[in-house]
Amino acid sequence: MQETKQSIRQGIKSTLAAFPQTLLDEKSRDIADILFESSMWQRADIIFIYLSFGKEVKTDMMVLKAFSGEKTVAVPRITGRDMVFHQITTLDSGLVMNRMGIREPLSSLPVIEPSGLPYGLENSLIITPGLAFDRQKNRLGRGGGYYDRLISQIRKAGIYKSTIVGVCFFEQMIDSVPVGPGDEKVDMIVNDKDIIY
């Protein structure tokens, strides 16, 4: 199982490495446009979203759109084996680069706990990265398990108005993601060609 996952990760990373920046930007815009048209985005009060780096789907335009729509935005900071989400109101300050080169919020910014939202009061959208997805909505991450643990916590807490969305390039869709204990599905996938509910 782990060897299969690693093989898929390496294959996807090789594919993405060949993408020029202009193609990454174009595909990321297409993904954002599809997401913005979805009822999930339009209903959401809070957007929990990663800050992209490297060859990931670019998320800055999503963050800026959320700001302009007066949505609350929270981004993750790695602490131990978990992620803590902090509210941000701008991309111009309050962020630092962690040791992996990923932008993170300052620990002094307000914390918003995705699995601790009051039932029935908030619609939230949790936008997750991934290296590969399949049409059964299985997700393959980078191997740290951060989002699997987060999704599990949200589901155990019964936060039914949270929608977990995987975003990826069409080339990251595969026939079948290997699934083991602790692997969590997403509720929806948006790629640059379509949306999978």
Buried (B, 14 or more C-beta within 10 A) or exposed (E): EEEEBEEBBEEBEEEBEEBEEEEBEEBBEBBBEBBBEBEBBEEBBBBBBBBBBEBBBBBBBBBBBBBEEEBBBBBBBBEEEEBBBBBBEEBEEBBEEEEEEBBBBEEEBEEBBBBEBEEEEBBBBBBBBBBBBBEEBBBBBEEEBBBBBBBBBBBEBEBEBBBBBBBBBEBBBBEEBBBEEEBBBBBBBBBBEEBBE
